């Protein structure tokens, strides 16, 4: 799966009349060391500019310093992803149980038992692909939460939308993984 490129700090070389530490426009009559560095991270950038792994861009004179990435947590295993779906259902007061074939099914909503349980059908590969799509958003910085939390937020919303979608159909439905997440599909059209 695609990972985000390594992040980097850019340190720009000063030109005449700029503070060499922060590029603050200085006045020759003012002591450049007297002004405060308020930009978050300037101390790190200044420390890093002389590291051996920095690279100077030939035309601009900018220095690129790699920021080491934190070790990414491994993706959850299939059992953990299935447990997260059950947990998401519980958060929405859905009773979810394991079916005979190993699939999940919604058996109750709140205190009301369903006459026809709603099967949740997916393969391990579909579930992992679904997780990875959501986790990639978090890893790219598009999501407001870390990957696993973002998974729980979006997947649980998709699950509840799928349950409501099943209500709108006039025939028995199953919940499957689609390109946009969990969705209600008429049972006669399910391909799992």
QUIHU-V827214 format. One record per backbone hydrogen bond with DSSP energy under -0.5 kcal/mol. NH is the residue of the N-H (numbers start at 1). CO is the residue of the C=O. Records with the same first field share a line. If there is no record, write none. Layout:
BEGIN
NH->CO / CO
END
This chain:
BEGIN
9->65
11->9 / 63
12->10
18->15
19->24
23->19
26->17
30->27
34->31
38->36
42->39
45->41
46->42
47->43
48->44
49->45
50->47
51->48
54->51
55->64
57->55 / 62
61->57
63->11
64->55
65->9 / 63
66->64
67->7
68->66
81->77
82->78
83->79
84->80
85->81
86->82
87->83
88->84
89->85
90->86
91->87
92->88
93->90
94->89
95->108
96->94
97->105
99->103
102->99
104->120
105->97
106->118
107->95 / 105
108->95
109->112
110->93
112->109
113->111
114->107
117->115
118->106
119->117 / 173
120->104
121->119 / 175
127->123
128->124
129->125
130->126
131->127
132->128
133->129
134->130
135->131
136->132
137->133
138->134
139->135
140->136
141->138
142->137
143->137
150->146
151->147
152->148
153->149
154->150
155->151
156->152
157->153
158->154
159->155
160->156
161->157
162->158
163->159
164->160
165->161
166->162
167->163
168->164
169->165 / 166
174->185
175->119
176->174 / 183
177->121
178->176 / 181
181->178
183->176
185->174
187->172
189->186
190->186 / 187
END
